Amino acid sequence: MPRTLQEVVFVDGVRTPFGKAGDKGLYAQTRADDLVISCIRELLRRNPNLPKDRVEEVAVAATTQIGDQGLTLGRLAALLSGLPNTTPGYSVDRMCAGAMTAVTNVASSIAFGAYDVAIAGGVEHMGRHPMGEGVDPNPRIVSEKLVDPSALVMGSTAENLHDRFPQLTKARCDAYAVRSQDKLAAAYANGKIQPDLVPMATRHAEKGWGLATVDEPPRPGTTIEDLGALKTPFRAHGNVTAGNAAGLNDGATACILASEKSAHELGLPVKMRLVSYAFVGVEPEVMGIGPVPAAEKALAQAGLGIEDIGLFELNEAFAVQVLAFLDHFGIADDDPRVNEYGGAIATGHPLASSGVRLMTQLAAQFEEHPEVRYGLTAMCIGIGMGGCVIWENPLHADYVADDGKQA
C-alpha cells in the first residue's frame, strides 16, 4: 500500500560533561552504561509532556561493545532509565559516527511510520575500553593490500591527509586548534554549554564521591607556542599532535526524536527538523576526507548547495580533517559559522557519543540565529567513511510545519 513519509524532528538533546580517559579521569571508576542512562533520565525529566510509554525505541551506540558497553546496551539502558519493559532497544556501531547513525536509524523508522517517538544516543568510556579492545581484524585486509597498515591507526590517517593536501600545514592546524579552545571557553563564559549538560555523580576509591558539572578536557588559554612544543607521536617530524587533535575521552549523549505531528500533539519542543543525511565510504588511509563526499551527497539529496548552510557543526577528530572540509568548500579557517561553541579538540571526543553533541549544539545555535534556515552536522569515521546530517531551523521565517503553518 502507498505510504506517506512523516517529517522527523529533533526534540531535545543532552550529554554528560566529557572526561579524560585514564585512571585519573572524572569517570575512571564510573560505569559506562550509567553515563548514558543518566542522559536518558534527564531527557525524560526535562520533557514531562512525554509519557514514558510513548517512547517506542532506544538506540544506543558504542564503538567498543564489551563489558559495561555491551549486551544490547540500548535495551538495558531503556530498562535502567525507568522506561516500561515494553520499550525495545538495540546497540549501534559505526565507530565515531555511532550516535549519528543511531539518530538516522530511528529517524528513518519514524519517517516510515514504524513508530512516532524514539531516543538515540551514544557512549564511550575510552578509559575502560580503549578503541580496538578485544578486536581481531582479519589479517587479509592488510596482507591482500586492501588497505595500507596506516589505515588502522587514526592518527596516521591524519598524517596521510597532510601528505595529500600539503597546503593544510601544521601552522594552520595549530591556529585552528587554539580557536577551538578559545571558542569553547567563550561559550562556557556566556552560559551556552551548561544548559544541556547532565551533572554526573562520580566515585573513586581514593578520591571519594564527586559531581561532574563541566568538561574536563578543555585547556583554556592554550597558545600557538604551547602547541608548537608538543610531540608528533604518529610520525617523526610530523604534523599531528595531542594539541591539534581530539583526546581520549569518556562521556555519553542522548536525544529525543519524534514525528513532527506527534511532537505537536504531545506539546514537545521542535528544535530542528531533519532534511537529509548521507554516509559514504572513502579510502581508509585518508578517512578524514569522509565528510566532504558525505556532505555533497546529503546536499544533493536535499536540493541544496553549500551556500545554503548557515551553521556548521563539524567533529574535530583532527584539525586537518576539518580544514580539508573547509578548503574543499571554499570556507575560511576562521569562518564564524563553523563550530561556534568550539569543537572536539577542546570539548573532547568520546567516539560513538559525539554525533549527538554536534546536533545538540546546532539546535542551540538555531535558537540564537533564526535568520539561519539550514545547518549541517558532519564527521569523519574510522576505516574510511564520512557522515553528514542536514537540519532545518523551525524558527526561520520560511519554515512550514507539518500542519501547514509557517513559523
Stockholm file with secondary structure:
# STOCKHOLM 1.0

chainA/1-407         MPRTLQEVVFVDGVRTPFGKAGDKGLYAQTRADDLVISCIRELLRRNPNLPKDRVEEVAVAATTQIGDQGLTLGRLAALLSGLPNTTPGYSVDRMCAGAMTAVTNVASSIAFGAYDVAIAGGVEHMGRHPMGEGVDPNPRIVSEKLVDPSALVMGSTAENLHDRFPQLTKARCDAYAVRSQDKLAAAYANGKIQPDLVPMATRHAEKGWGLATVDEPPRPGTTIEDLGALKTPFRAHGNVTAGNAAGLNDGATACILASEKSAHELGLPVKMRLVSYAFVGVEPEVMGIGPVPAAEKALAQAGLGIEDIGLFELNEAFAVQVLAFLDHFGIADDDPRVNEYGGAIATGHPLASSGVRLMTQLAAQFEEHPEVRYGLTAMCIGIGMGGCVIWENPLHADYVADDGKQA
#=GR chainA/1-407 SS CCCCCCCEEEEEEEECCCEECSTTSTTTTSCHHHHHHHHHHHHHHHCTTSCGGGCCCEEEECSSCSGGGCSSHHHHHHHHTTCCTTCCEEEECCGGGHHHHHHHHHHHHHHHTSCSEEEEEEEEETTTSCTTTTCCCCTHHHHTTSSCGGGGCHHHHHHHHHHHCTTSCHHHHHHHHHHHHHHHHHHHHTTSSGGGBCCEEEEETTTEEEEECSCSSCCTTCCHHHHHTSCCTTSTTCSCCSSSBCCCEEEEEEEEEEEHHHHHHHTCCCCEEEEEEEEEECCGGGGGGTHHHHHHHHHHHHTCCGGGEEEEEECCSBHHHHHHHHHHTTCCTTCTTBCTTCCHHHHCCCGGGHHHHHHHHHHHHHHHCTTCCEEEEEEEETTTEEEEEEEECTTSTTCBCTTSCBC
#=GC SS_cons         CCCCCCCEEEEEEEECCCEECSTTSTTTTSCHHHHHHHHHHHHHHHCTTSCGGGCCCEEEECSSCSGGGCSSHHHHHHHHTTCCTTCCEEEECCGGGHHHHHHHHHHHHHHHTSCSEEEEEEEEETTTSCTTTTCCCCTHHHHTTSSCGGGGCHHHHHHHHHHHCTTSCHHHHHHHHHHHHHHHHHHHHTTSSGGGBCCEEEEETTTEEEEECSCSSCCTTCCHHHHHTSCCTTSTTCSCCSSSBCCCEEEEEEEEEEEHHHHHHHTCCCCEEEEEEEEEECCGGGGGGTHHHHHHHHHHHHTCCGGGEEEEEECCSBHHHHHHHHHHTTCCTTCTTBCTTCCHHHHCCCGGGHHHHHHHHHHHHHHHCTTCCEEEEEEEETTTEEEEEEEECTTSTTCBCTTSCBC
//
